[in-house]
Amino acid sequence: MKVGILCEFSGIVRDAFIREGHEAISCDLLPSDSDFGPHIIGDCLEQDWSSFDLLICHPPCTHLAVSGARWFKDKQKEQQEALEFVKKLMNLPVYKIVIENPVSIISSKIKKPDQVIQPWQFGHGETKATCLWLKNVPLLQPTLIVDGREHKIHKMSPGKDRWKKRSLTYTGIAEAMAKQWGKIK
């Protein structure tokens, strides 16, 4: 399967698909944190994804996530631009598309998510509600429900790389995506 992972600098999801034997490439404005697989530095909307079987998109949540609701009134223009970007991702000419984002205004401005998952359903004893908008892709099934429900992301100390750490996909979720969605025809 040919898989594009859009707006991913970490390589976590891309590398999980590669380990499962798929041809996967990530694309982001930032360089990849992982040298394991191929990565395009650039605007994902300027790439031709039409030959791909599956796109998994992680649009930046800075102006979308409800965790920043107290600033919404001050960033109407940025929110509108972010929502337009999400719509463009959803409408790329690929049959199977996944949009991943935290709880956000995508739900109220575009459509409700098809699924909400948590890291503790995939082997990590933490909470971080992650919404999935699915186009021709089945629901992601939990792989390892674990105890613990620590909210590490919320308690993360301030710092220059805090946003990067908060945006990372948990490896258990990435592995489930690769194993489950990598098998769909």
Residue pairs with C-beta under 8 A, 6 or more apart in sequence:
1 17
1 22
1 23
1 53
1 54
1 182
2 22
2 23
2 24
2 51
2 52
2 53
2 54
3 14
3 17
3 22
3 23
3 24
3 25
3 52
3 53
3 54
3 55
3 56
3 182
4 24
4 25
4 26
4 27
4 44
4 47
4 49
4 52
4 54
4 55
4 56
4 94
5 13
5 14
5 17
5 24
5 25
5 26
5 27
5 55
5 56
5 58
6 26
6 27
6 28
6 44
6 49
6 55
6 56
6 57
6 58
6 59
6 89
7 27
7 28
7 44
7 57
7 58
7 59
7 60
8 14
8 26
8 27
8 28
8 56
8 58
8 169
9 26
9 28
9 30
9 31
9 32
9 33
9 164
10 32
10 33
10 34
10 167
10 168
10 169
11 26
11 32
11 33
11 34
11 36
11 37
11 39
12 34
12 168
12 169
12 171
12 174
13 26
13 56
13 58
13 169
13 174
13 177
13 178
14 24
14 25
14 26
14 32
14 34
14 36
14 37
14 38
14 39
15 24
15 34
15 36
15 37
15 174
16 171
16 174
16 175
16 177
16 178
17 24
17 177
17 178
17 182
18 24
18 36
18 37
19 178
20 178
20 179
20 182
21 182
22 178
22 182
24 37
24 38
25 37
25 38
25 39
25 40
26 32
26 37
26 38
26 39
26 40
27 39
27 40
27 41
27 42
27 44
27 47
28 39
28 40
28 41
28 44
29 41
29 42
29 43
30 41
31 39
31 41
32 39
40 47
44 57
44 89
45 85
45 88
45 89
49 55
49 92
49 93
49 94
50 93
50 94
52 94
53 94
53 95
53 96
54 94
54 96
54 97
54 98
54 137
54 181
54 184
55 89
55 92
55 94
55 96
55 97
55 98
56 97
56 98
56 100
56 177
56 181
57 89
57 97
57 98
57 99
57 100
58 100
58 101
58 167
58 169
59 82
59 85
59 86
59 89
59 99
59 101
60 82
60 167
61 101
61 102
61 104
61 167
62 68
62 78
62 82
62 163
63 75
63 78
63 79
63 81
63 82
64 79
64 82
64 83
64 86
64 101
64 102
64 104
64 105
64 106
65 101
65 102
65 103
65 104
66 102
66 103
66 104
66 105
67 102
67 103
72 79
72 105
79 105
83 105
83 106
83 109
83 110
86 99
86 101
86 106
86 110
87 110
89 97
89 99
90 97
90 99
90 110
90 133
90 135
95 135
95 136
96 135
96 136
96 137
96 181
96 184
97 134
97 135
97 136
97 137
98 132
98 133
98 134
98 135
98 137
98 177
98 181
99 106
99 132
99 133
100 130
100 131
100 132
100 169
101 130
101 131
101 133
102 128
102 129
102 130
102 131
103 116
103 129
103 131
104 131
106 113
106 131
106 133
107 113
107 131
110 133
111 133
113 131
113 132
113 133
114 132
114 133
114 134
114 139
115 131
115 132
115 134
115 139
115 140
116 129
116 130
116 131
116 132
117 129
117 130
117 132
117 140
117 142
117 173
118 127
118 128
118 129
118 130
119 125
119 126
119 127
119 128
119 130
119 170
119 172
119 173
120 126
120 127
120 145
120 146
120 147
120 148
120 149
121 142
121 143
121 144
121 145
122 142
122 143
122 144
122 170
122 172
122 173
122 175
122 176
123 143
123 144
123 146
123 172
124 146
124 170
124 172
125 146
125 147
125 148
125 149
125 150
126 148
126 149
126 150
126 151
126 152
126 153
126 170
127 149
127 150
127 151
127 153
128 151
128 153
128 170
130 173
132 139
132 140
137 181
137 184
138 180
138 181
138 184
140 173
140 176
140 177
140 180
140 181
141 176
141 180
142 176
143 172
143 175
143 176
143 179
144 172
153 166
156 162
156 165
156 166
